[in-house]
């Protein structure tokens, strides 16, 4: 068994229905065994009818509308998260729920204590999905996992194209339980993971990021120094202001 195919550290299952803790306990990301297999299948099935060409085109047009007429735009705040998440949400049959996905994504991982804003955002997301079911959790989980990861693809890809430096990998590591201990496993060289837990939305993420980056051709950085997100598991710009070249 490779480290990436090892079980994930379990999360509590006796939790309040509809809470952030419930979301963690209901998605494939934090599940093992048959639960993981069943919940991953829900996510894969939800993505199956999504047209990646349409995702790319919509991400392009939405980004183009945002930057039209603006002198300077912070790509990370105004585009990198809201555009991919909003476009994917609509492809999954939901309205643009990106404003609620962002705080839920920030509280998603087990080491984070969710605040009231994140819990309220999740309540709204669950309502849009028809109630607290495993299918709702799967759809929300796809959006949450797309939030920072796809933003990283956009930010790192844009920074690389504008500086000539290699694009950095946005998600650096994951957690696994090996021989009874929880360990950090590097994702170096496997940006979408590998094995039975490989990201089910890799093609969709690439399509969304490509559409955004195509719409930002001809822009240039307004600052020489790059500020990075202060998170040990993420490598992507916190702020990335650009203007037309």
Order of alpha helices (4+ residues) and beta strands (2+ residues): alpha-alpha-alpha-beta-alpha-alpha-alpha-alpha-beta-beta-alpha-beta-beta-beta-beta
